[in-house]
């Protein structure tokens, strides 16, 4: 039997006003405040960098050989406001492969093309509670990828990119992520070759998805496009700009280009909040309180809706594949910059 839809139907929210095309976008109400002045932001990210740069917990990812060559001392922090003001410290312009952080932005691009309901039906939006490359999660859910931020869901999402051939899908992905960054992103060919030589597990996951009827595109070609997207080179400054684009309703704060719709930003941030740090996502929300996504090369992209984006880079990872220094810096800055979306103060009325 081909499982093209969920075994247990979800409630139909397709007619709700929040996702209705009949509701003008300007009627949506947000309450998010603004970032402090740029001098204050810079002083705080300098403090965070100084406080955590000597932290030597965790280790560099080595299951992909080229990633194991990263200097564990590298540490960069960058913040970009929705107004386009960017400030950085440390190794914020050191290039590294985007890895799983790409999942967020490909999900957003595909949602923009296919729509909220279709991507939710085909990919899912629930946390697996298991590691990002888990095969067991697929088997336990009858082939449901569950969410786009684990490998099964990400490969499925990439396969849904517009285009009938792998080159067409890759062009869509590369151009889209470049628009988020505000500059053309290029592949790290060494990382791509290294990942291609060691991605048998991802190919097996794609084959398993095919066996459940979840893949409507060649599974090995979809895996290759996914591997390419993970090999794109970015910096912490790029991540801050990409995050600020999600924070600003889909408008890149540097180029002022509208990359995706505001409603797609909302959907993307919801998935980031529940699944961005894999099985540690609950801990992240409890301690940091803002949507984020990590990658095994050491990057973390963090979004404060309506305020701006935070990009961090440090290759030392915890057991779940999340940057140790990046997490500490994000927690410090979330509290000191007022980024926590769950925090409030008593008010009158």
HELIX and SHEET records of a PDB file:
HELIX    1   1 UNK A   17  UNK A   19  5                                   3    
HELIX    2   2 UNK A   25  UNK A   27  5                                   3    
HELIX    3   3 UNK A   38  UNK A   52  1                                  15    
HELIX    4   4 UNK A   67  UNK A   69  5                                   3    
HELIX    5   5 UNK A  101  UNK A  114  1                                  14    
HELIX    6   6 UNK A  116  UNK A  122  1                                   7    
HELIX    7   7 UNK A  136  UNK A  140  1                                   5    
HELIX    8   8 UNK A  151  UNK A  159  1                                   9    
HELIX    9   9 UNK A  166  UNK A  181  1                                  16    
HELIX   10  10 UNK A  189  UNK A  198  1                                  10    
HELIX   11  11 UNK A  200  UNK A  211  1                                  12    
HELIX   12  12 UNK A  219  UNK A  230  1                                  12    
HELIX   13  13 UNK A  236  UNK A  247  1                                  12    
HELIX   14  14 UNK A  262  UNK A  275  1                                  14    
HELIX   15  15 UNK A  278  UNK A  280  5                                   3    
HELIX   16  16 UNK A  281  UNK A  287  1                                   7    
HELIX   17  17 UNK A  324  UNK A  337  1                                  14    
SHEET    1   A 5 UNK A  86  UNK A  90  0                                        
SHEET    2   A 5 UNK A  76  UNK A  81 -1                                        
SHEET    3   A 5 UNK A 308  UNK A 313 -1                                        
SHEET    4   A 5 UNK A 299  UNK A 304 -1                                        
SHEET    5   A 5 UNK A 291  UNK A 294 -1                                        
SHEET    1   B 2 UNK A  96  UNK A  97  0                                        
SHEET    2   B 2 UNK A 233  UNK A 234 -1                                        
END                                                                             
